[in-house]
Amino acid sequence: MQTEEQPAFATPFEWIGGEDKVRALVERFYDLMDLEPGYAALRAAHGDSLDNARQRLFWFLCGWLGGPSYYTDQFGHPRLRARHMPFSIGIRERDQWLACMDQAMGETGVPEELRMRLKDSFFQTADWMRNRGA
């Protein structure tokens, strides 16, 4: 049985297209959060301004995908669950985050195979962030 050859990228950061593509993904993600009524609960959890969240997610994703470690250089270990504990995160917020990110990945042209892999990883992380049952 022959399998398709894997992309010749050392990291998902390279595969996605580097910093410009990560920035475009993050920008679209937060733009959608503001635009789409279906993400209202998610948007409400972010407060008045998305500026800080945009920058931090960009820094975090760069490093998480195997690129520059901007986030950890500035803040140390991400401690994602601890940093998100002040926010009420249930199934609805998790699912809205995942749907918004998937839509952003689709609209910014993340390669389909990478998109599927990231969706799996994002689900694991988003589900782990829940701090309430519903």
N, CA, C and O atoms as a Tinker XYZ file with bonds, in Angstrom:
   536  protein
     1  N      0.839000   -1.179000    0.000000    73     2
     2  CA     0.000000    0.000000    0.000000    64     1     3
     3  C      0.885000    1.244000    0.000000    63     2     4     5
     4  O      1.753000    1.401000    0.859000    81     3
     5  N      0.662000    2.096000   -0.942000    73     3     6
     6  CA     1.462000    3.324000   -1.041000    64     5     7
     7  C      0.734000    4.469000   -0.355000    63     6     8     9
     8  O     -0.477000    4.630000   -0.504000    81     7
     9  N      1.481000    5.255000    0.392000    73     7    10
    10  CA     0.890000    6.409000    1.069000    64     9    11
    11  C      1.402000    7.682000    0.412000    63    10    12    13
    12  O      2.448000    7.707000   -0.236000    81    11
    13  N      0.622000    8.734000    0.608000    73    11    14
    14  CA     1.061000   10.026000    0.070000    64    13    15
    15  C      2.305000   10.485000    0.814000    63    14    16    17
    16  O      2.455000   10.243000    2.012000    81    15
    17  N      3.181000   11.140000    0.098000    73    15    18
    18  CA     4.396000   11.663000    0.708000    64    17    19
    19  C      4.046000   12.821000    1.630000    63    18    20    21
    20  O      3.231000   13.677000    1.284000    81    19
    21  N      4.661000   12.844000    2.799000    73    19    22
    22  CA     4.426000   13.907000    3.767000    64    21    23
    23  C      5.068000   15.202000    3.277000    63    22    24    25
    24  O      6.094000   15.171000    2.597000    81    23
    25  N      4.463000   16.340000    3.622000    73    23    26
    26  CA     5.066000   17.621000    3.243000    64    25    27
    27  C      6.474000   17.736000    3.820000    63    26    28    29
    28  O      6.768000   17.204000    4.891000    81    27
    29  N      7.326000   18.431000    3.101000    73    27    30
    30  CA     8.722000   18.564000    3.517000    64    29    31
    31  C      8.904000   19.797000    4.406000    63    30    32    33
    32  O      9.695000   20.685000    4.089000    81    31
    33  N      8.177000   19.844000    5.505000    73    31    34
    34  CA     8.284000   20.949000    6.443000    64    33    35
    35  C      8.774000   20.396000    7.767000    63    34    36    37
    36  O      8.335000   19.338000    8.220000    81    35
    37  N      9.684000   21.125000    8.374000    73    35    38
    38  CA    10.232000   20.683000    9.658000    64    37    39
    39  C      9.233000   20.879000   10.797000    63    38    40    41
    40  O      9.249000   20.124000   11.770000    81    39
    41  N      8.365000   21.882000   10.685000    73    39    42
    42  CA     7.420000   22.193000   11.760000    64    41    43
    43  C      6.069000   22.612000   11.175000    63    42    44    45
    44  O      5.992000   23.013000   10.014000    81    43
    45  N      5.018000   22.522000   11.970000    73    43    46
    46  CA     3.737000   23.075000   11.525000    64    45    47
    47  C      3.822000   24.580000   11.244000    63    46    48    49
    48  O      3.091000   25.097000   10.399000    81    47
    49  N      4.707000   25.276000   11.948000    73    47    50
    50  CA     4.914000   26.708000   11.710000    64    49    51
    51  C      5.352000   26.949000   10.264000    63    50    52    53
    52  O      4.847000   27.852000    9.598000    81    51
    53  N      6.285000   26.142000    9.791000    73    51    54
    54  CA     6.709000   26.258000    8.386000    64    53    55
    55  C      5.578000   25.863000    7.453000    63    54    56    57
    56  O      5.346000   26.523000    6.440000    81    55
    57  N      4.879000   24.797000    7.786000    73    55    58
    58  CA     3.809000   24.272000    6.945000    64    57    59
    59  C      2.682000   25.286000    6.784000    63    58    60    61
    60  O      2.121000   25.431000    5.698000    81    59
    61  N      2.353000   25.984000    7.860000    73    59    62
    62  CA     1.262000   26.960000    7.795000    64    61    63
    63  C      1.665000   28.194000    6.991000    63    62    64    65
    64  O      0.809000   28.890000    6.445000    81    63
    65  N      2.980000   28.464000    6.918000    73    63    66
    66  CA     3.442000   29.594000    6.122000    64    65    67
    67  C      4.156000   30.672000    6.915000    63    66    68    69
    68  O      4.359000   31.777000    6.412000    81    67
    69  N      4.542000   30.366000    8.154000    73    67    70
    70  CA     5.330000   31.308000    8.941000    64    69    71
    71  C      4.503000   32.375000    9.633000    63    70    72    73
    72  O      3.281000   32.281000    9.739000    81    71
    73  N      5.210000   33.392000   10.099000    73    71    74
    74  CA     4.587000   34.442000   10.910000    64    73    75
    75  C      3.443000   35.164000   10.213000    63    74    76    77
    76  O      2.416000   35.435000   10.834000    81    75
    77  N      3.604000   35.477000    8.939000    73    75    78
    78  CA     2.544000   36.203000    8.236000    64    77    79
    79  C      1.243000   35.413000    8.228000    63    78    80    81
    80  O      0.163000   35.977000    8.406000    81    79
    81  N      1.348000   34.121000    8.025000    73    79    82
    82  CA     0.157000   33.276000    7.982000    64    81    83
    83  C     -0.441000   33.098000    9.377000    63    82    84    85
    84  O     -1.663000   33.088000    9.528000    81    83
    85  N      0.404000   32.959000   10.393000    73    83    86
    86  CA    -0.108000   32.857000   11.766000    64    85    87
    87  C     -0.812000   34.153000   12.135000    63    86    88    89
    88  O     -1.885000   34.121000   12.737000    81    87
    89  N     -0.226000   35.295000   11.783000    73    87    90
    90  CA    -0.849000   36.595000   12.061000    64    89    91
    91  C     -2.200000   36.692000   11.359000    63    90    92    93
    92  O     -3.181000   37.129000   11.961000    81    91
    93  N     -2.262000   36.287000   10.087000    73    91    94
    94  CA    -3.531000   36.332000    9.341000    64    93    95
    95  C     -4.584000   35.439000   10.002000    63    94    96    97
    96  O     -5.751000   35.819000   10.092000    81    95
    97  N     -4.178000   34.261000   10.460000    73    95    98
    98  CA    -5.093000   33.340000   11.124000    64    97    99
    99  C     -5.651000   33.963000   12.405000    63    98   100   101
   100  O     -6.859000   33.932000   12.641000    81    99
   101  N     -4.782000   34.517000   13.212000    73    99   102
   102  CA    -5.208000   35.125000   14.478000    64   101   103
   103  C     -6.122000   36.326000   14.217000    63   102   104   105
   104  O     -7.144000   36.487000   14.884000    81   103
   105  N     -5.758000   37.155000   13.261000    73   103   106
   106  CA    -6.586000   38.323000   12.949000    64   105   107
   107  C     -7.975000   37.888000   12.492000    63   106   108   109
   108  O     -8.979000   38.441000   12.939000    81   107
   109  N     -8.033000   36.897000   11.603000    73   107   110
   110  CA    -9.338000   36.431000   11.117000    64   109   111
   111  C    -10.146000   35.808000   12.242000    63   110   112   113
   112  O    -11.357000   36.012000   12.320000    81   111
   113  N     -9.492000   35.049000   13.114000    73   111   114
   114  CA   -10.154000   34.416000   14.252000    64   113   115
   115  C    -10.863000   35.468000   15.105000    63   114   116   117
   116  O    -12.043000   35.320000   15.423000    81   115
   117  N    -10.151000   36.518000   15.473000    73   115   118
   118  CA   -10.761000   37.543000   16.326000    64   117   119
   119  C    -11.736000   38.428000   15.557000    63   118   120   121
   120  O    -12.701000   38.922000   16.140000    81   119
   121  N    -11.507000   38.640000   14.260000    73   119   122
   122  CA   -12.486000   39.380000   13.460000    64   121   123
   123  C    -13.807000   38.610000   13.414000    63   122   124   125
   124  O    -14.876000   39.197000   13.577000    81   123
   125  N    -13.733000   37.306000   13.194000    73   123   126
   126  CA   -14.940000   36.482000   13.160000    64   125   127
   127  C    -15.676000   36.517000   14.494000    63   126   128   129
   128  O    -16.906000   36.546000   14.532000    81   127
   129  N    -14.925000   36.515000   15.572000    73   127   130
   130  CA   -15.521000   36.561000   16.901000    64   129   131
   131  C    -16.375000   37.825000   17.050000    63   130   132   133
   132  O    -17.434000   37.802000   17.679000    81   131
   133  N    -15.904000   38.909000   16.472000    73   131   134
   134  CA   -16.654000   40.166000   16.510000    64   133   135
   135  C    -17.830000   40.179000   15.525000    63   134   136   137
   136  O    -18.848000   40.822000   15.781000    81   135
   137  N    -17.688000   39.479000   14.416000    73   135   138
   138  CA   -18.677000   39.556000   13.334000    64   137   139
   139  C    -19.808000   38.539000   13.418000    63   138   140   141
   140  O    -20.947000   38.857000   13.075000    81   139
   141  N    -19.520000   37.345000   13.858000    73   139   142
   142  CA   -20.477000   36.248000   13.786000    64   141   143
   143  C    -21.295000   36.110000   15.075000    63   142   144   145
   144  O    -20.725000   35.895000   16.144000    81   143
   145  N    -22.622000   36.232000   14.983000    73   143   146
   146  CA   -23.467000   36.071000   16.171000    64   145   147
   147  C    -23.309000   34.698000   16.845000    63   146   148   149
   148  O    -23.524000   34.570000   18.050000    81   147
   149  N    -22.944000   33.698000   16.083000    73   147   150
   150  CA   -22.767000   32.358000   16.631000    64   149   151
   151  C    -21.608000   32.231000   17.607000    63   150   152   153
   152  O    -21.475000   31.211000   18.282000    81   151
   153  N    -20.774000   33.251000   17.687000    73   151   154
   154  CA   -19.633000   33.239000   18.602000    64   153   155
   155  C    -19.825000   34.235000   19.743000    63   154   156   157
   156  O    -18.851000   34.655000   20.367000    81   155
   157  N    -21.064000   34.613000   20.018000    73   155   158
   158  CA   -21.359000   35.656000   21.003000    64   157   159
   159  C    -20.866000   35.313000   22.409000    63   158   160   161
   160  O    -20.309000   36.173000   23.091000    81   159
   161  N    -21.061000   34.078000   22.845000    73   159   162
   162  CA   -20.614000   33.704000   24.199000    64   161   163
   163  C    -19.098000   33.764000   24.293000    63   162   164   165
   164  O    -18.548000   34.202000   25.303000    81   163
   165  N    -18.436000   33.328000   23.254000    73   163   166
   166  CA   -16.977000   33.380000   23.209000    64   165   167
   167  C    -16.499000   34.821000   23.238000    63   166   168   169
   168  O    -15.576000   35.162000   23.978000    81   167
   169  N    -17.127000   35.661000   22.434000    73   167   170
   170  CA   -16.736000   37.078000   22.377000    64   169   171
   171  C    -16.947000   37.756000   23.725000    63   170   172   173
   172  O    -16.116000   38.552000   24.161000    81   171
   173  N    -18.053000   37.442000   24.378000    73   171   174
   174  CA   -18.379000   38.053000   25.664000    64   173   175
   175  C    -17.321000   37.732000   26.722000    63   174   176   177
   176  O    -17.082000   38.537000   27.622000    81   175
   177  N    -16.696000   36.579000   26.619000    73   175   178
   178  CA   -15.685000   36.178000   27.596000    64   177   179
   179  C    -14.389000   36.975000   27.462000    63   178   180   181
   180  O    -13.536000   36.916000   28.348000    81   179
   181  N    -14.230000   37.712000   26.376000    73   179   182
   182  CA   -12.980000   38.409000   26.101000    64   181   183
   183  C    -12.949000   39.876000   26.531000    63   182   184   185
   184  O    -11.924000   40.537000   26.357000    81   183
   185  N    -14.029000   40.397000   27.082000    73   183   186
   186  CA   -14.024000   41.794000   27.518000    64   185   187
   187  C    -14.184000   42.765000   26.374000    63   186   188   189
   188  O    -14.521000   42.380000   25.255000    81   187
   189  N    -13.940000   44.031000   26.665000    73   187   190
   190  CA   -14.193000   45.101000   25.696000    64   189   191
   191  C    -13.256000   45.081000   24.498000    63   190   192   193
   192  O    -13.694000   45.280000   23.365000    81   191
   193  N    -11.980000   44.844000   24.736000    73   191   194
   194  CA   -10.978000   44.925000   23.673000    64   193   195
   195  C    -10.356000   43.557000   23.400000    63   194   196   197
   196  O    -10.104000   42.775000   24.317000    81   195
   197  N    -10.118000   43.294000   22.134000    73   195   198
   198  CA    -9.471000   42.041000   21.727000    64   197   199
   199  C     -7.983000   42.233000   21.441000    63   198   200   201
   200  O     -7.299000   41.273000   21.086000    81   199
   201  N     -7.476000   43.445000   21.587000    73   199   202
   202  CA    -6.091000   43.736000   21.218000    64   201   203
   203  C     -5.083000   42.854000   21.962000    63   202   204   205
   204  O     -4.194000   42.268000   21.345000    81   203
   205  N     -5.224000   42.765000   23.262000    73   203   206
   206  CA    -4.299000   41.966000   24.065000    64   205   207
   207  C     -4.401000   40.486000   23.693000    63   206   208   209
   208  O     -3.388000   39.801000   23.558000    81   207
   209  N     -5.625000   40.007000   23.531000    73   207   210
   210  CA    -5.829000   38.608000   23.171000    64   209   211
   211  C     -5.228000   38.298000   21.799000    63   210   212   213
   212  O     -4.629000   37.239000   21.610000    81   211
   213  N     -5.384000   39.203000   20.856000    73   211   214
   214  CA    -4.816000   38.999000   19.511000    64   213   215
   215  C     -3.298000   38.820000   19.600000    63   214   216   217
   216  O     -2.736000   37.887000   19.026000    81   215
   217  N     -2.658000   39.714000   20.317000    73   215   218
   218  CA    -1.198000   39.667000   20.388000    64   217   219
   219  C     -0.717000   38.403000   21.097000    63   218   220   221
   220  O      0.210000   37.738000   20.636000    81   219
   221  N     -1.351000   38.083000   22.210000    73   219   222
   222  CA    -0.912000   36.912000   22.973000    64   221   223
   223  C     -1.156000   35.614000   22.227000    63   222   224   225
   224  O     -0.321000   34.710000   22.278000    81   223
   225  N     -2.288000   35.499000   21.531000    73   223   226
   226  CA    -2.527000   34.275000   20.764000    64   225   227
   227  C     -1.521000   34.158000   19.624000    63   226   228   229
   228  O     -1.028000   33.067000   19.341000    81   227
   229  N     -1.217000   35.266000   18.976000    73   227   230
   230  CA    -0.200000   35.241000   17.921000    64   229   231
   231  C      1.135000   34.750000   18.482000    63   230   232   233
   232  O      1.751000   33.841000   17.924000    81   231
   233  N      1.577000   35.352000   19.582000    73   231   234
   234  CA     2.841000   34.933000   20.186000    64   233   235
   235  C      2.806000   33.466000   20.579000    63   234   236   237
   236  O      3.752000   32.725000   20.315000    81   235
   237  N      1.710000   33.046000   21.210000    73   235   238
   238  CA     1.591000   31.667000   21.655000    64   237   239
   239  C      1.611000   30.700000   20.474000    63   238   240   241
   240  O      2.359000   29.723000   20.485000    81   239
   241  N      0.790000   30.969000   19.449000    73   239   242
   242  CA     0.716000   30.039000   18.313000    64   241   243
   243  C      2.039000   29.943000   17.567000    63   242   244   245
   244  O      2.400000   28.864000   17.097000    81   243
   245  N      2.760000   31.034000   17.450000    73   243   246
   246  CA     4.070000   30.956000   16.788000    64   245   247
   247  C      4.925000   29.879000   17.453000    63   246   248   249
   248  O      5.463000   29.008000   16.770000    81   247
   249  N      5.051000   29.932000   18.756000    73   247   250
   250  CA     5.873000   28.960000   19.478000    64   249   251
   251  C      5.265000   27.575000   19.496000    63   250   252   253
   252  O      5.979000   26.587000   19.320000    81   251
   253  N      3.966000   27.479000   19.704000    73   251   254
   254  CA     3.269000   26.196000   19.782000    64   253   255
   255  C      3.386000   25.438000   18.470000    63   254   256   257
   256  O      3.441000   24.208000   18.456000    81   255
   257  N      3.424000   26.176000   17.367000    73   255   258
   258  CA     3.545000   25.549000   16.051000    64   257   259
   259  C      4.995000   25.247000   15.669000    63   258   260   261
   260  O      5.252000   24.682000   14.606000    81   259
   261  N      5.936000   25.619000   16.525000    73   259   262
   262  CA     7.333000   25.310000   16.253000    64   261   263
   263  C      8.143000   26.465000   15.716000    63   262   264   265
   264  O      9.255000   26.267000   15.227000    81   263
   265  N      7.607000   27.663000   15.798000    73   263   266
   266  CA     8.326000   28.848000   15.349000    64   265   267
   267  C      8.939000   29.591000   16.526000    63   266   268   269
   268  O      9.252000   28.986000   17.551000    81   267
   269  N      9.111000   30.895000   16.383000    73   267   270
   270  CA     9.733000   31.695000   17.441000    64   269   271
   271  C      8.956000   31.597000   18.757000    63   270   272   273
   272  O      7.727000   31.520000   18.761000    81   271
   273  N      9.681000   31.600000   19.856000    73   271   274
   274  CA     9.074000   31.412000   21.181000    64   273   275
   275  C      8.766000   32.751000   21.849000    63   274   276   277
   276  O      9.163000   32.990000   22.990000    81   275
   277  N      8.061000   33.614000   21.134000    73   275   278
   278  CA     7.757000   34.946000   21.650000    64   277   279
   279  C      7.029000   34.900000   22.988000    63   278   280   281
   280  O      7.369000   35.645000   23.907000    81   279
   281  N      6.042000   34.038000   23.100000    73   279   282
   282  CA     5.238000   34.000000   24.314000    64   281   283
   283  C      6.073000   33.574000   25.520000    63   282   284   285
   284  O      6.083000   34.256000   26.544000    81   283
   285  N      6.762000   32.460000   25.397000    73   283   286
   286  CA     7.531000   31.962000   26.543000    64   285   287
   287  C      8.710000   32.878000   26.863000    63   286   288   289
   288  O      9.121000   32.976000   28.019000    81   287
   289  N      9.250000   33.541000   25.861000    73   287   290
   290  CA    10.328000   34.501000   26.118000    64   289   291
   291  C      9.847000   35.643000   27.014000    63   290   292   293
   292  O     10.607000   36.151000   27.839000    81   291
   293  N      8.600000   36.042000   26.853000    73   291   294
   294  CA     8.066000   37.165000   27.617000    64   293   295
   295  C      7.407000   36.761000   28.921000    63   294   296   297
   296  O      7.513000   37.470000   29.922000    81   295
   297  N      6.718000   35.612000   28.912000    73   295   298
   298  CA     5.876000   35.264000   30.052000    64   297   299
   299  C      6.234000   33.947000   30.719000    63   298   300   301
   300  O      5.623000   33.588000   31.726000    81   299
   301  N      7.195000   33.226000   30.194000    73   299   302
   302  CA     7.508000   31.911000   30.740000    64   301   303
   303  C      6.535000   30.858000   30.244000    63   302   304   305
   304  O      5.884000   31.032000   29.214000    81   303
   305  N      6.442000   29.770000   30.982000    73   303   306
   306  CA     5.556000   28.670000   30.595000    64   305   307
   307  C      4.134000   29.199000   30.412000    63   306   308   309
   308  O      3.674000   30.008000   31.217000    81   307
   309  N      3.431000   28.757000   29.368000    73   307   310
   310  CA     2.093000   29.281000   29.100000    64   309   311
   311  C      1.067000   29.057000   30.228000    63   310   312   313
   312  O      0.178000   29.887000   30.421000    81   311
   313  N      1.182000   27.949000   30.968000    73   311   314
   314  CA     0.228000   27.666000   32.040000    64   313   315
   315  C     -1.197000   27.980000   31.578000    63   314   316   317
   316  O     -1.928000   28.716000   32.240000    81   315
   317  N     -1.575000   27.413000   30.436000    73   315   318
   318  CA    -2.844000   27.756000   29.802000    64   317   319
   319  C     -4.052000   27.590000   30.715000    63   318   320   321
   320  O     -4.894000   28.483000   30.812000    81   319
   321  N     -4.131000   26.451000   31.377000    73   319   322
   322  CA    -5.313000   26.221000   32.221000    64   321   323
   323  C     -5.372000   27.242000   33.353000    63   322   324   325
   324  O     -6.433000   27.803000   33.625000    81   323
   325  N     -4.261000   27.484000   34.003000    73   323   326
   326  CA    -4.242000   28.453000   35.106000    64   325   327
   327  C     -4.582000   29.861000   34.613000    63   326   328   329
   328  O     -5.310000   30.593000   35.284000    81   327
   329  N     -4.064000   30.239000   33.460000    73   327   330
   330  CA    -4.322000   31.588000   32.938000    64   329   331
   331  C     -5.774000   31.769000   32.497000    63   330   332   333
   332  O     -6.281000   32.891000   32.474000    81   331
   333  N     -6.443000   30.671000   32.148000    73   331   334
   334  CA    -7.829000   30.763000   31.708000    64   333   335
   335  C     -8.826000   30.491000   32.838000    63   334   336   337
   336  O    -10.032000   30.628000   32.635000    81   335
   337  N     -8.349000   30.115000   34.001000    73   335   338
   338  CA    -9.239000   29.779000   35.116000    64   337   339
   339  C    -10.178000   30.921000   35.518000    63   338   340   341
   340  O    -11.309000   30.647000   35.918000    81   339
   341  N     -9.759000   32.188000   35.429000    73   339   342
   342  CA   -10.689000   33.264000   35.809000    64   341   343
   343  C    -11.913000   33.375000   34.892000    63   342   344   345
   344  O    -12.895000   34.027000   35.248000    81   343
   345  N    -11.860000   32.750000   33.731000    73   343   346
   346  CA   -12.946000   32.845000   32.761000    64   345   347
   347  C    -13.830000   31.610000   32.860000    63   346   348   349
   348  O    -13.337000   30.497000   33.047000    81   347
   349  N    -15.114000   31.806000   32.736000    73   347   350
   350  CA   -16.056000   30.698000   32.771000    64   349   351
   351  C    -16.050000   30.018000   31.402000    63   350   352   353
   352  O    -16.527000   30.581000   30.416000    81   351
   353  N    -15.508000   28.809000   31.354000    73   351   354
   354  CA   -15.378000   28.091000   30.086000    64   353   355
   355  C    -16.096000   26.751000   30.206000    63   354   356   357
   356  O    -15.689000   25.862000   30.954000    81   355
   357  N    -17.159000   26.643000   29.453000    73   355   358
   358  CA   -17.930000   25.407000   29.404000    64   357   359
   359  C    -17.918000   24.834000   27.999000    63   358   360   361
   360  O    -17.115000   25.239000   27.158000    81   359
   361  N    -18.797000   23.905000   27.755000    73   359   362
   362  CA   -18.874000   23.249000   26.450000    64   361   363
   363  C    -19.207000   24.265000   25.352000    63   362   364   365
   364  O    -18.629000   24.217000   24.267000    81   363
   365  N    -20.137000   25.180000   25.633000    73   363   366
   366  CA   -20.527000   26.167000   24.613000    64   365   367
   367  C    -19.334000   27.034000   24.203000    63   366   368   369
   368  O    -19.099000   27.237000   23.012000    81   367
   369  N    -18.581000   27.545000   25.181000    73   367   370
   370  CA   -17.414000   28.377000   24.867000    64   369   371
   371  C    -16.344000   27.573000   24.140000    63   370   372   373
   372  O    -15.742000   28.053000   23.179000    81   371
   373  N    -16.112000   26.351000   24.601000    73   371   374
   374  CA   -15.149000   25.470000   23.918000    64   373   375
   375  C    -15.549000   25.270000   22.464000    63   374   376   377
   376  O    -14.736000   25.438000   21.555000    81   375
   377  N    -16.808000   24.910000   22.258000    73   375   378
   378  CA   -17.268000   24.622000   20.896000    64   377   379
   379  C    -17.252000   25.857000   20.010000    63   378   380   381
   380  O    -16.945000   25.762000   18.821000    81   379
   381  N    -17.580000   27.022000   20.576000    73   379   382
   382  CA   -17.514000   28.254000   19.790000    64   381   383
   383  C    -16.067000   28.590000   19.437000    63   382   384   385
   384  O    -15.791000   29.027000   18.320000    81   383
   385  N    -15.142000   28.391000   20.374000    73   383   386
   386  CA   -13.731000   28.651000   20.096000    64   385   387
   387  C    -13.259000   27.755000   18.955000    63   386   388   389
   388  O    -12.604000   28.213000   18.019000    81   387
   389  N    -13.599000   26.485000   19.047000    73   387   390
   390  CA   -13.169000   25.532000   18.016000    64   389   391
   391  C    -13.781000   25.860000   16.661000    63   390   392   393
   392  O    -13.091000   25.820000   15.643000    81   391
   393  N    -15.068000   26.184000   16.640000    73   391   394
   394  CA   -15.733000   26.518000   15.374000    64   393   395
   395  C    -15.155000   27.789000   14.768000    63   394   396   397
   396  O    -14.948000   27.867000   13.557000    81   395
   397  N    -14.897000   28.784000   15.609000    73   395   398
   398  CA   -14.331000   30.046000   15.133000    64   397   399
   399  C    -12.930000   29.819000   14.565000    63   398   400   401
   400  O    -12.593000   30.352000   13.507000    81   399
   401  N    -12.117000   29.029000   15.266000    73   399   402
   402  CA   -10.765000   28.755000   14.779000    64   401   403
   403  C    -10.810000   27.947000   13.492000    63   402   404   405
   404  O    -10.033000   28.208000   12.574000    81   403
   405  N    -11.710000   26.968000   13.409000    73   403   406
   406  CA   -11.808000   26.176000   12.186000    64   405   407
   407  C    -12.240000   27.058000   11.012000    63   406   408   409
   408  O    -11.708000   26.931000    9.909000    81   407
   409  N    -13.197000   27.942000   11.248000    73   407   410
   410  CA   -13.620000   28.855000   10.190000    64   409   411
   411  C    -12.460000   29.749000    9.770000    63   410   412   413
   412  O    -12.247000   29.972000    8.578000    81   411
   413  N    -11.715000   30.260000   10.736000    73   411   414
   414  CA   -10.564000   31.118000   10.425000    64   413   415
   415  C     -9.514000   30.335000    9.635000    63   414   416   417
   416  O     -8.939000   30.860000    8.681000    81   415
   417  N     -9.259000   29.080000   10.027000    73   415   418
   418  CA    -8.283000   28.275000    9.283000    64   417   419
   419  C     -8.743000   28.079000    7.850000    63   418   420   421
   420  O     -7.943000   28.178000    6.919000    81   419
   421  N    -10.040000   27.800000    7.664000    73   419   422
   422  CA   -10.565000   27.626000    6.313000    64   421   423
   423  C    -10.457000   28.892000    5.481000    63   422   424   425
   424  O    -10.069000   28.847000    4.314000    81   423
   425  N    -10.798000   30.009000    6.078000    73   423   426
   426  CA   -10.806000   31.275000    5.346000    64   425   427
   427  C     -9.412000   31.825000    5.077000    63   426   428   429
   428  O     -9.239000   32.646000    4.177000    81   427
   429  N     -8.421000   31.387000    5.838000    73   427   430
   430  CA    -7.054000   31.868000    5.598000    64   429   431
   431  C     -6.223000   30.854000    4.826000    63   430   432   433
   432  O     -5.023000   31.054000    4.637000    81   431
   433  N     -6.841000   29.775000    4.382000    73   431   434
   434  CA    -6.160000   28.825000    3.504000    64   433   435
   435  C     -5.159000   27.902000    4.182000    63   434   436   437
   436  O     -4.175000   27.506000    3.557000    81   435
   437  N     -5.383000   27.552000    5.442000    73   435   438
   438  CA    -4.510000   26.568000    6.086000    64   437   439
   439  C     -4.669000   25.259000    5.318000    63   438   440   441
   440  O     -5.797000   24.816000    5.102000    81   439
   441  N     -3.564000   24.623000    4.898000    73   439   442
   442  CA    -3.660000   23.372000    4.136000    64   441   443
   443  C     -4.535000   22.346000    4.859000    63   442   444   445
   444  O     -4.444000   22.188000    6.077000    81   443
   445  N     -5.370000   21.661000    4.108000    73   443   446
   446  CA    -6.385000   20.780000    4.686000    64   445   447
   447  C     -5.815000   19.728000    5.632000    63   446   448   449
   448  O     -6.381000   19.501000    6.702000    81   447
   449  N     -4.723000   19.088000    5.272000    73   447   450
   450  CA    -4.158000   18.072000    6.154000    64   449   451
   451  C     -3.680000   18.683000    7.469000    63   450   452   453
   452  O     -3.889000   18.112000    8.540000    81   451
   453  N     -3.047000   19.831000    7.382000    73   451   454
   454  CA    -2.612000   20.521000    8.595000    64   453   455
   455  C     -3.825000   20.975000    9.400000    63   454   456   457
   456  O     -3.838000   20.865000   10.626000    81   455
   457  N     -4.821000   21.474000    8.723000    73   455   458
   458  CA    -6.046000   21.920000    9.397000    64   457   459
   459  C     -6.667000   20.782000   10.204000    63   458   460   461
   460  O     -7.097000   20.998000   11.337000    81   459
   461  N     -6.720000   19.597000    9.650000    73   459   462
   462  CA    -7.284000   18.449000   10.364000    64   461   463
   463  C     -6.446000   18.104000   11.600000    63   462   464   465
   464  O     -6.992000   17.818000   12.666000    81   463
   465  N     -5.148000   18.133000   11.455000    73   463   466
   466  CA    -4.260000   17.852000   12.595000    64   465   467
   467  C     -4.421000   18.907000   13.685000    63   466   468   469
   468  O     -4.492000   18.582000   14.870000    81   467
   469  N     -4.478000   20.161000   13.276000    73   467   470
   470  CA    -4.630000   21.240000   14.247000    64   469   471
   471  C     -5.986000   21.166000   14.946000    63   470   472   473
   472  O     -6.082000   21.432000   16.144000    81   471
   473  N     -7.026000   20.808000   14.206000    73   471   474
   474  CA    -8.346000   20.678000   14.822000    64   473   475
   475  C     -8.302000   19.661000   15.960000    63   474   476   477
   476  O     -8.878000   19.897000   17.022000    81   475
   477  N     -7.634000   18.548000   15.751000    73   475   478
   478  CA    -7.512000   17.535000   16.800000    64   477   479
   479  C     -6.766000   18.090000   18.013000    63   478   480   481
   480  O     -7.201000   17.914000   19.151000    81   479
   481  N     -5.653000   18.752000   17.766000    73   479   482
   482  CA    -4.868000   19.323000   18.862000    64   481   483
   483  C     -5.628000   20.438000   19.578000    63   482   484   485
   484  O     -5.617000   20.519000   20.806000    81   483
   485  N     -6.284000   21.291000   18.802000    73   483   486
   486  CA    -7.061000   22.370000   19.405000    64   485   487
   487  C     -8.187000   21.805000   20.278000    63   486   488   489
   488  O     -8.469000   22.335000   21.353000    81   487
   489  N     -8.824000   20.732000   19.814000    73   487   490
   490  CA    -9.893000   20.150000   20.623000    64   489   491
   491  C     -9.356000   19.677000   21.972000    63   490   492   493
   492  O     -9.945000   19.962000   23.015000    81   491
   493  N     -8.242000   18.957000   21.946000    73   491   494
   494  CA    -7.671000   18.456000   23.196000    64   493   495
   495  C     -7.392000   19.603000   24.168000    63   494   496   497
   496  O     -7.720000   19.522000   25.351000    81   495
   497  N     -6.787000   20.661000   23.657000    73   495   498
   498  CA    -6.449000   21.797000   24.510000    64   497   499
   499  C     -7.705000   22.534000   24.979000    63   498   500   501
   500  O     -7.827000   22.858000   26.160000    81   499
   501  N     -8.629000   22.796000   24.070000    73   499   502
   502  CA    -9.841000   23.536000   24.426000    64   501   503
   503  C    -10.689000   22.757000   25.434000    63   502   504   505
   504  O    -11.282000   23.345000   26.338000    81   503
   505  N    -10.742000   21.455000   25.277000    73   503   506
   506  CA   -11.525000   20.654000   26.208000    64   505   507
   507  C    -10.880000   20.663000   27.596000    63   506   508   509
   508  O    -11.577000   20.673000   28.610000    81   507
   509  N     -9.571000   20.659000   27.632000    73   507   510
   510  CA    -8.830000   20.688000   28.892000    64   509   511
   511  C     -9.023000   22.016000   29.620000    63   510   512   513
   512  O     -8.900000   22.073000   30.844000    81   511
   513  N     -9.324000   23.080000   28.883000    73   511   514
   514  CA    -9.517000   24.407000   29.462000    64   513   515
   515  C    -10.863000   24.563000   30.159000    63   514   516   517
   516  O    -11.050000   25.487000   30.951000    81   515
   517  N    -11.802000   23.664000   29.869000    73   515   518
   518  CA   -13.122000   23.813000   30.494000    64   517   519
   519  C    -12.993000   23.777000   32.013000    63   518   520   521
   520  O    -12.271000   22.960000   32.584000    81   519
   521  N    -13.722000   24.697000   32.641000    73   519   522
   522  CA   -13.700000   24.736000   34.105000    64   521   523
   523  C    -15.113000   24.684000   34.684000    63   522   524   525
   524  O    -15.321000   24.922000   35.874000    81   523
   525  N    -16.063000   24.374000   33.836000    73   523   526
   526  CA   -17.416000   24.079000   34.279000    64   525   527
   527  C    -18.012000   23.043000   33.334000    63   526   528   529
   528  O    -17.565000   22.905000   32.195000    81   527
   529  N    -19.003000   22.328000   33.799000    73   527   530
   530  CA   -19.534000   21.197000   33.050000    64   529   531
   531  C    -20.323000   21.557000   31.800000    63   530   532   533
   532  O    -20.167000   20.916000   30.761000    81   531
   533  N    -21.155000   22.563000   31.893000    73   531   534
   534  CA   -22.047000   22.844000   30.758000    64   533   535
   535  C    -21.534000   23.948000   29.865000    63   534   536
   536  O    -22.179000   24.290000   28.874000    81   535
